[in-house]
């Protein structure tokens, strides 16, 4: 599933077990994951070096939240960046796994 995020696309690359943020066909950032039932464990979120500091990690997380919400799944944010993003966005608490 692809979710447009302000001109960017967030894709669930299931074969690679990661979400990808693309801009004009170029990879900008990734979030590795593993499925645990209806939950998606995210141990690592990364923006490629030349794109850091431009808010793209937040765009990636917003897209991930949209995808998971649409699929009725939850996130277990093990990555400090993912956890901080979700703390800073309390409206997304419904997607955070209660465990």
Backbone bond lengths (Angstrom), bond angles and torsions (degrees), N, CA, C in turn:
res aa  C-N    CA-C-N  psi(-1)  N-CA   C-N-CA  omega(-1)  CA-C   N-CA-C  phi
1 X - - - 1.451 - - 1.525 108.88 -
2 X 1.301 116.88 139.52 1.459 122.77 179.71 1.519 108.62 -114.76
3 X 1.310 116.09 132.75 1.459 121.54 179.32 1.521 108.42 -120.86
4 X 1.346 118.22 115.33 1.460 118.85 176.51 1.528 110.25 -67.20
5 X 1.287 117.25 135.82 1.467 121.80 179.25 1.524 107.85 -132.82
6 X 1.333 116.97 89.64 1.461 122.28 178.00 1.532 112.48 54.86
7 X 1.320 116.45 49.92 1.457 119.74 179.38 1.516 113.73 87.04
8 X 1.287 117.93 -5.02 1.458 123.61 178.05 1.525 107.82 -106.44
9 X 1.319 116.44 163.17 1.458 120.61 175.42 1.521 109.36 -123.82
10 X 1.325 115.28 132.57 1.451 121.50 173.04 1.518 106.40 -109.13
11 X 1.322 115.17 124.58 1.452 121.95 -175.91 1.518 109.89 -121.53
12 X 1.325 115.83 141.04 1.461 120.78 172.07 1.517 107.00 -89.60
13 X 1.317 116.87 101.86 1.462 122.55 178.41 1.527 107.45 -87.03
14 X 1.327 115.65 79.84 1.465 120.97 -171.64 1.522 112.96 -58.94
15 X 1.330 117.60 -36.12 1.468 120.50 179.74 1.515 113.06 -62.29
16 X 1.328 116.46 -29.76 1.462 122.12 179.92 1.527 111.64 -99.69
17 X 1.338 117.31 -1.94 1.476 122.68 -177.70 1.523 111.09 53.36
18 X 1.328 114.48 50.76 1.455 118.29 176.50 1.532 109.92 -155.15
19 X 1.307 114.23 153.74 1.456 121.36 170.75 1.520 106.27 -92.52
20 X 1.329 116.28 143.89 1.459 120.68 -178.87 1.522 109.66 -126.02
21 X 1.314 115.90 136.73 1.459 122.55 172.68 1.520 107.14 -102.35
22 X 1.335 115.88 121.03 1.455 122.18 -178.82 1.525 109.37 -114.85
23 X 1.317 115.77 144.63 1.465 122.43 174.49 1.519 107.26 -133.41
24 X 1.309 116.16 116.62 1.463 121.30 -178.79 1.525 111.54 52.13
25 X 1.331 116.93 42.46 1.449 122.02 177.72 1.514 115.27 78.21
26 X 1.324 117.47 2.73 1.460 121.34 -178.56 1.525 109.70 -109.65
27 X 1.327 116.09 136.38 1.459 121.43 178.55 1.521 110.17 -68.26
28 X 1.331 116.31 128.09 1.459 122.35 -178.36 1.526 110.87 -110.98
29 X 1.339 117.05 -38.14 1.455 120.32 -178.35 1.513 111.29 -160.52
30 X 1.333 114.67 163.82 1.464 120.92 -179.38 1.524 110.41 -138.83
31 X 1.314 115.04 157.67 1.458 122.25 171.52 1.531 106.61 -137.62
32 X 1.317 116.42 108.92 1.462 120.76 177.32 1.517 108.97 -69.62
33 X 1.326 116.10 150.26 1.463 118.98 176.72 1.518 111.01 -152.71
34 X 1.319 113.88 166.15 1.462 121.48 169.19 1.518 106.64 -140.10
35 X 1.305 115.48 141.91 1.460 120.61 -179.53 1.513 109.93 -83.72
36 X 1.326 114.29 141.31 1.472 122.07 175.53 1.519 105.78 -136.90
37 X 1.327 115.37 85.10 1.455 120.45 -173.98 1.520 108.99 66.31
38 X 1.341 116.71 -127.33 1.467 121.44 179.03 1.530 111.63 -84.24
39 X 1.329 116.65 -3.74 1.467 120.88 -179.36 1.524 110.15 -96.50
40 X 1.324 115.11 150.22 1.457 122.70 175.63 1.522 107.29 -118.29
41 X 1.317 116.48 115.01 1.460 122.59 -179.78 1.529 107.83 -87.36
42 X 1.332 116.23 123.30 1.469 121.65 -177.80 1.532 108.47 -114.08
43 X 1.348 117.29 98.07 1.460 120.72 -179.21 1.527 114.37 -85.71
44 X 1.354 116.53 -13.86 1.464 118.19 -172.07 1.527 110.90 -154.10
45 X 1.320 116.24 127.69 1.470 122.99 172.44 1.520 106.51 -125.75
46 X 1.318 115.82 133.99 1.463 119.38 -176.91 1.524 110.98 -145.18
47 X 1.314 115.66 136.26 1.457 122.34 170.25 1.524 106.33 -103.27
48 X 1.317 116.80 135.48 1.459 119.34 179.37 1.526 109.94 -58.66
49 X 1.310 116.81 145.81 1.469 123.79 -169.29 1.527 112.86 -47.77
50 X 1.301 118.20 -48.76 1.470 119.27 -174.92 1.527 113.87 -69.61
51 X 1.343 117.19 -9.78 1.464 120.88 179.92 1.530 113.17 -106.54
52 X 1.313 117.12 -0.45 1.463 119.92 -177.11 1.520 111.61 -66.88
53 X 1.326 114.59 150.37 1.449 120.92 176.79 1.521 114.52 78.51
54 X 1.337 117.28 13.29 1.457 121.29 -178.51 1.526 112.72 -115.78
55 X 1.335 116.92 8.40 1.465 120.79 177.94 1.516 114.67 84.11
56 X 1.327 117.17 8.41 1.454 119.44 -176.84 1.528 112.82 -72.15
57 X 1.325 117.42 -29.03 1.462 120.12 175.87 1.523 110.98 -61.37
58 X 1.316 116.07 -39.08 1.463 120.83 176.67 1.518 111.87 -65.97
59 X 1.334 116.67 -38.22 1.471 120.39 176.60 1.520 110.61 -63.73
60 X 1.337 115.90 -40.06 1.461 120.45 177.61 1.522 110.15 -62.83
61 X 1.313 117.35 -47.58 1.467 120.67 -179.88 1.526 111.55 -62.61
62 X 1.329 117.71 -40.12 1.469 120.64 178.51 1.529 110.28 -61.45
63 X 1.316 116.78 -40.84 1.458 120.44 177.83 1.516 112.52 -66.17
64 X 1.330 116.64 -40.44 1.464 121.04 177.50 1.524 109.79 -61.00
65 X 1.317 116.46 -46.88 1.469 120.69 179.75 1.530 109.86 -59.18
66 X 1.321 117.87 -44.24 1.469 121.21 178.58 1.519 111.61 -59.82
67 X 1.324 116.59 -46.13 1.470 120.51 179.66 1.521 110.47 -60.87
68 X 1.328 116.64 -49.55 1.462 119.87 -176.98 1.524 111.54 -64.24
69 X 1.318 116.96 -40.11 1.469 120.52 178.84 1.535 109.96 -61.12
70 X 1.314 117.09 -45.71 1.471 121.16 179.57 1.524 112.34 -62.95
71 X 1.325 116.30 -32.99 1.464 120.65 -178.93 1.526 112.67 -88.00
72 X 1.335 117.40 -4.37 1.459 120.42 -178.74 1.514 113.03 71.14
73 X 1.332 116.25 29.69 1.461 121.70 -179.06 1.526 109.65 -109.82
74 X 1.317 115.99 170.66 1.459 121.75 179.44 1.519 110.07 -123.96
75 X 1.329 115.56 167.79 1.462 121.75 -179.47 1.521 109.86 -119.29
76 X 1.317 115.01 140.61 1.458 122.86 171.19 1.531 104.87 -112.70
77 X 1.338 117.59 100.95 1.466 120.86 -173.65 1.526 112.53 -84.54
78 X 1.312 117.33 91.96 1.466 120.74 177.37 1.523 111.70 -81.75
79 X 1.291 117.50 -26.36 1.467 122.42 178.30 1.531 108.89 -71.58
80 X 1.337 118.46 131.34 1.468 120.23 178.89 1.525 113.52 -56.17
81 X 1.339 117.51 -37.08 1.460 120.08 178.95 1.523 110.88 -65.26
82 X 1.335 116.77 -45.56 1.468 121.23 179.62 1.528 110.43 -62.19
83 X 1.333 116.82 -42.94 1.466 120.97 179.57 1.529 110.84 -63.18
84 X 1.327 117.12 -43.42 1.472 121.12 179.40 1.523 110.38 -65.01
85 X 1.319 117.52 -41.66 1.467 120.65 178.16 1.526 109.97 -57.69
86 X 1.323 116.62 -47.29 1.468 120.33 -177.50 1.531 111.82 -68.39
87 X 1.325 118.10 -34.60 1.476 120.49 174.65 1.526 110.69 -64.29
88 X 1.326 116.35 -37.32 1.461 121.63 -178.70 1.530 113.35 -78.48
89 X 1.324 117.26 -8.93 1.468 122.64 -178.81 1.535 109.36 -126.55
90 X 1.330 117.46 73.28 1.463 120.62 -176.06 1.527 113.80 -60.78
91 X 1.332 118.50 -20.16 1.463 120.62 177.03 1.526 111.95 -67.98
92 X 1.318 117.11 -13.57 1.461 121.61 178.96 1.529 112.60 -97.84
93 X 1.317 117.07 8.90 1.469 120.90 -177.75 1.533 112.59 -60.14
94 X 1.327 117.48 -25.74 1.463 120.35 -179.80 1.526 112.36 -65.68
95 X 1.321 117.24 -17.59 1.459 121.32 -177.93 1.533 110.87 -95.56
96 X 1.320 117.71 -13.86 1.467 121.53 -179.05 1.525 109.34 -77.25
97 X 1.328 115.86 128.90 1.464 120.78 179.74 1.520 110.05 -63.41
98 X 1.328 118.12 130.03 1.468 120.98 -177.00 1.531 114.11 -68.20
99 X 1.341 116.15 -20.56 1.475 119.36 -179.68 1.503 107.95 -74.58
